[in-house]
Amino acid sequence: MNETHHPPANRDRAVLFLSVASSAGTPSDQGEPLGIALQRQAERRVADDFGLEISREFVEIGAPATRLSERPVLRRLLDYLAEHSEIRFTIFPGVHRFARDITHAQDLRERFHRLHVGVLLLPTGEQFEPMTETASRLAAAFGGTRR
């Protein structure tokens, strides 16, 4: 039997947000901080688990997750989402790199909601473990605002 497998015709699209507080530490094979490489692997597993097509990556190194004014990469991500309405989700490495305080978190949640983009957060410290069960719980918790 000769079967041809095709990816789903209308896969939802996502962007990855990879972020570390410092460039110090062990570099990966690609020369970037090892944390970025590990987050990329974990976030790609989440995207695969949900059947999401990754459109772009945004990499933030050394910016505090406290105020949008101090996060130029996150501002570029929000601008990109405003221009690309086909993006349905943003995957973050965890709440610790999404926002460090409740005011910033509320502001970001509101911005993503206005853009109709769901946010998936990897639980802190779990970027090194398989994501299937965790990702399912996150999707249920966040629900992901959809267009």
C-alpha positions as CSV (number, residue, x, y, z in Angstrom):
1,M,0.0,0.0,0.0
2,N,1.4,3.4,-1.0
3,E,0.3,6.1,1.4
4,T,1.2,9.7,1.2
5,H,1.1,11.7,4.4
6,H,0.4,15.4,4.2
7,P,0.6,17.9,7.1
8,P,-2.7,19.4,8.2
9,A,-3.8,22.0,5.7
10,N,-4.6,24.7,8.2
11,R,-2.1,24.3,11.0
12,D,-2.1,27.1,13.6
13,R,1.0,29.2,13.6
14,A,3.2,30.2,16.5
15,V,6.3,32.2,17.4
16,L,8.9,31.2,20.0
17,F,10.2,33.6,22.6
18,L,13.5,32.5,23.9
19,S,15.0,34.4,26.8
20,V,17.7,34.3,29.4
21,A,18.6,37.0,31.9
22,S,22.4,36.9,31.2
23,S,24.7,35.8,28.4
24,A,27.1,34.3,31.0
25,G,27.4,30.6,31.3
26,T,28.0,27.7,29.1
27,P,27.6,28.3,25.3
28,S,25.9,25.8,23.1
29,D,27.3,24.3,20.0
30,Q,25.9,27.3,18.1
31,G,27.7,29.8,20.4
32,E,24.5,31.1,22.0
33,P,23.8,30.6,25.8
34,L,23.0,27.0,26.5
35,G,19.7,28.1,28.1
36,I,18.5,29.4,24.7
37,A,19.3,26.1,23.0
38,L,17.5,24.1,25.7
39,Q,14.5,26.4,25.6
40,R,14.3,26.1,21.8
41,Q,14.2,22.3,22.0
42,A,11.5,22.4,24.7
43,E,9.4,25.0,22.9
44,R,9.6,23.1,19.6
45,R,8.3,20.0,21.5
46,V,5.4,22.0,22.7
47,A,4.7,23.3,19.2
48,D,4.9,19.7,17.9
49,D,2.6,18.5,20.7
50,F,-0.1,21.0,19.6
51,G,0.6,20.6,15.8
52,L,1.7,24.3,15.6
53,E,3.8,25.6,12.8
54,I,6.7,27.8,14.0
55,S,6.8,31.0,12.0
56,R,9.7,32.8,13.8
57,E,11.9,32.9,16.9
58,F,12.6,36.0,19.0
59,V,15.7,35.7,21.2
60,E,16.1,38.0,24.2
61,I,19.4,37.9,26.1
62,G,20.2,40.0,29.2
63,A,16.9,42.0,29.5
64,P,15.1,42.0,32.8
65,A,11.5,40.7,32.6
66,T,10.2,43.6,34.6
67,R,9.0,46.3,32.2
68,L,8.2,46.3,28.5
69,S,10.3,49.5,28.1
70,E,13.4,47.5,29.0
71,R,12.6,44.6,26.6
72,P,13.2,45.7,22.9
73,V,13.0,42.1,21.7
74,L,9.6,41.6,23.3
75,R,8.4,44.9,21.8
76,R,9.5,43.7,18.3
77,L,7.6,40.5,19.0
78,L,4.4,42.4,19.8
79,D,4.9,44.6,16.6
80,Y,5.4,41.4,14.6
81,L,2.2,39.9,16.0
82,A,0.3,43.1,15.2
83,E,1.4,42.8,11.5
84,H,0.9,39.1,11.3
85,S,-2.7,38.2,12.2
86,E,-2.1,34.6,11.1
87,I,-0.1,33.9,14.3
88,R,-2.2,32.2,17.0
89,F,0.2,31.5,19.8
90,T,3.4,32.6,21.4
91,I,5.4,30.1,23.4
92,F,7.5,31.4,26.3
93,P,10.1,29.5,28.3
94,G,8.2,30.1,31.5
95,V,6.5,32.6,33.7
96,H,9.9,33.7,35.0
97,R,10.8,35.0,31.5
98,F,7.3,36.2,30.7
99,A,7.1,38.8,33.5
100,R,8.7,39.1,36.9
101,D,5.9,41.1,38.6
102,I,2.1,41.1,38.5
103,T,1.7,44.5,36.9
104,H,4.0,43.6,33.9
105,A,2.2,40.2,33.6
106,Q,-1.2,41.8,33.5
107,D,-0.1,44.4,30.9
108,L,1.4,41.7,28.7
109,R,-1.7,39.4,29.1
110,E,-3.9,42.3,28.0
111,R,-1.7,43.1,25.0
112,F,-1.7,39.5,23.8
113,H,-5.4,39.3,24.4
114,R,-6.0,42.4,22.2
115,L,-3.9,40.8,19.5
116,H,-5.9,37.5,19.8
117,V,-2.8,35.5,20.4
118,G,-2.7,32.8,23.0
119,V,0.3,32.4,25.4
120,L,1.8,29.1,26.3
121,L,4.2,29.1,29.2
122,L,6.6,26.3,30.0
123,P,6.7,25.7,33.8
124,T,9.9,26.9,35.4
125,G,12.6,24.3,35.3
126,E,10.7,21.9,33.0
127,Q,12.3,23.0,29.8
128,F,14.6,20.0,30.2
129,E,11.8,17.4,30.4
130,P,9.3,16.1,28.0
131,M,6.4,18.5,27.6
132,T,3.3,16.5,26.5
133,E,1.4,16.4,29.7
134,T,2.6,19.8,30.9
135,A,1.7,21.4,27.6
136,S,-1.8,20.0,27.8
137,R,-2.3,21.4,31.3
138,L,-1.0,24.8,30.1
139,A,-3.2,24.9,27.1
140,A,-6.2,24.2,29.3
141,A,-5.2,26.8,31.9
142,F,-4.5,29.6,29.4
143,G,-7.1,28.6,26.9
144,G,-5.4,30.6,24.2
145,T,-7.5,33.4,22.8
146,R,-8.1,32.6,19.2
147,R,-9.1,34.7,16.3
